[in-house]
Amino acid sequence: MRTSILALFIFALSFSPVAQAQHHAFVEVQSESPEVEKGLTLSGGLSYQLPHNLSITSFLLVKGKWAKALVGTAWAPLPWLKVGASVGGSQGPDGFDFRTGYMLFLKHQQFSFLGLVDVPRQAYTGDYDGIWYDLNLMYQPLKWLVIGLKDRRPSGVGPMVRFCLDPVVLWVAWVPLSSERAEFAPEKTLFGLTFGF
């Protein structure tokens, strides 16, 4: 099941012009409370820098019996702006499904915004329940510290803190508020550990 997703991920990165370009990679382990084991997620990504501020991106995520892989491109037309789009699929107990992903990154001095959206095939026919997003408004007062606000669907909205100890980033977000319903769940927390290389 996960083999075809992994094969797509590796195949997209095996072209020799891409393999010789400057690259950045990361691996992340994350989860959420109160169900830490159920929420355990492993993800990783590779980005290869190309001329003209273009890059080729790839992303792989595994959570329980469900996995997804996306391959795409990103473009930074200005020093403070980066946009990206990717295509791929997910595979789980219900079989394979087509997916697209979108990214927007904005930066001004110590302030930044990172928005990620994952759209399943059903959303293009009017069923928006499966859309996932992760929106981060951040401020970096110190080289090793980032504070901000995270809104992740379906988890919730709340304050976030990141400790950047290169090449490791430890982050925690308390997300007690639902961004779609009038609900308050004080036990909801997201946390992760990212390794960059």
C-alpha positions in Angstrom: 0.0 0.0 0.0 2.6 2.6 1.1 5.1 1.1 -1.5 3.5 2.8 -4.5 3.5 6.2 -2.7 7.2 5.7 -1.7 8.1 4.6 -5.3 6.5 7.8 -6.7 8.4 9.9 -4.2 11.8 8.3 -5.1 11.2 8.3 -8.8 10.5 12.0 -8.9 13.8 12.7 -7.3 16.0 10.4 -9.3 16.4 12.5 -12.5 20.1 13.4 -12.8 19.7 17.2 -13.3 17.7 17.4 -10.1 19.9 15.1 -8.1 22.9 17.3 -8.9 21.2 20.6 -7.7 21.6 22.2 -4.3 19.1 20.6 -2.0 17.5 20.9 1.4 15.8 18.0 3.2 13.9 17.5 6.4 12.4 14.7 8.5 9.7 15.4 11.1 8.0 13.4 13.8 4.8 15.0 15.2 1.7 14.1 17.2 -1.1 15.7 19.1 -2.7 15.3 22.5 -4.7 13.8 24.0 -4.3 10.8 21.7 -0.5 10.9 21.1 -0.1 7.4 19.7 -3.1 7.7 17.3 -1.8 11.1 16.1 1.8 10.0 15.5 2.9 11.2 12.1 6.2 10.8 10.2 6.9 13.1 7.3 9.8 14.2 5.2 10.6 16.4 2.2 13.2 17.3 -0.3 13.7 20.6 -2.1 16.1 21.1 -5.0 17.1 24.6 -6.0 17.1 25.4 -9.7 17.9 28.5 -11.7 15.6 31.6 -11.8 14.5 31.1 -8.1 12.7 27.9 -9.0 12.8 24.7 -7.0 11.5 21.2 -7.3 9.8 20.0 -4.1 8.6 16.6 -2.8 6.8 15.6 0.4 6.0 12.2 2.0 3.8 11.6 5.0 2.8 8.4 6.8 0.2 8.3 9.6 -1.0 4.9 10.7 -2.3 3.0 7.6 -2.5 6.2 5.6 0.2 7.8 3.5 0.6 10.5 0.9 3.2 11.8 -1.5 3.4 15.1 -3.4 5.8 16.4 -6.0 5.8 19.9 -7.3 7.5 23.2 -7.8 8.0 26.4 -5.9 8.9 29.9 -7.1 10.4 32.8 -5.2 9.9 35.8 -7.5 10.7 38.3 -4.7 12.9 38.0 -1.6 9.9 38.1 0.6 7.5 35.9 -1.4 7.5 32.2 -2.3 4.6 30.2 -3.8 4.3 26.5 -4.6 2.0 23.9 -6.1 2.3 20.1 -6.1 0.4 17.0 -7.2 0.4 13.4 -6.0 -1.8 11.1 -4.1 -2.7 9.4 -0.9 -3.2 5.7 -0.2 -5.1 4.2 2.7 -7.6 1.5 3.6 -10.0 3.0 1.0 -7.5 2.9 -1.8 -5.6 5.5 -3.8 -6.8 9.1 -4.1 -5.5 12.1 -6.2 -4.4 15.1 -4.2 -3.0 18.6 -4.8 -1.0 20.8 -2.4 -0.4 24.6 -2.3 2.0 26.7 -0.4 2.4 30.5 0.3 5.4 32.0 2.3 5.7 35.7 3.1 8.5 37.4 5.1 9.1 40.9 6.4 12.0 41.4 8.7 11.3 39.2 11.8 7.7 38.4 10.7 6.6 35.6 8.5 3.6 33.7 7.3 3.5 30.1 6.1 0.3 28.6 4.7 0.0 25.0 3.5 -3.2 23.6 1.9 -3.8 19.9 1.0 -6.8 19.3 -1.3 -8.3 15.9 -2.1 -10.0 15.0 -5.3 -13.4 15.3 -3.8 -13.0 19.0 -3.0 -13.0 19.7 -6.8 -16.5 18.3 -7.0 -17.9 20.3 -4.0 -17.1 18.1 -1.0 -14.7 20.3 1.1 -14.6 18.2 4.3 -11.3 16.6 3.4 -9.4 19.8 2.9 -6.5 20.1 5.3 -4.6 23.4 6.0 -1.9 24.6 8.3 -1.6 28.4 8.7 1.3 29.9 10.7 1.8 33.6 11.6 5.2 33.9 13.2 7.6 36.4 14.8 11.3 35.6 15.4 12.7 37.8 18.2 15.8 35.6 18.6 17.8 33.4 16.3 16.7 30.3 18.3 13.1 31.4 19.2 9.9 31.8 17.1 6.6 32.6 18.6 3.3 32.9 16.8 -0.2 31.6 16.0 -1.1 28.3 14.4 -4.4 27.4 12.7 -4.5 23.7 11.6 -7.6 22.0 10.3 -9.1 20.0 11.9 -7.0 20.4 15.1 -7.7 24.0 16.0 -6.2 27.5 16.6 -3.8 28.7 19.2 -0.4 30.0 20.2 2.8 28.3 19.0 6.4 28.4 20.0 9.4 27.0 18.1 12.9 26.4 19.4 15.5 26.4 16.6 18.6 24.6 17.6 20.1 24.0 14.1 19.7 21.5 12.6 16.8 20.5 15.0 13.6 22.4 15.6 11.3 21.6 18.5 7.8 23.1 18.3 4.6 23.1 20.4 1.2 24.6 19.6 -1.7 24.8 22.0 -4.8 24.7 19.8 -7.8 24.7 22.1 -10.1 26.8 19.8 -11.9 25.4 16.7 -11.6 27.6 13.7 -14.9 26.3 12.3 -17.2 25.7 15.3 -17.7 27.4 18.7 -15.7 24.8 20.6 -13.1 25.0 23.3 -10.9 21.9 24.0 -8.0 22.8 26.4 -6.4 19.4 26.1 -5.6 19.9 22.4 -1.8 20.3 21.8 0.3 19.7 18.7 4.0 19.1 19.0 6.8 18.0 16.7 10.5 17.5 16.3 12.1 18.4 12.9 15.6 17.5 11.6 16.9 19.5 8.7 19.9 18.6 6.5 
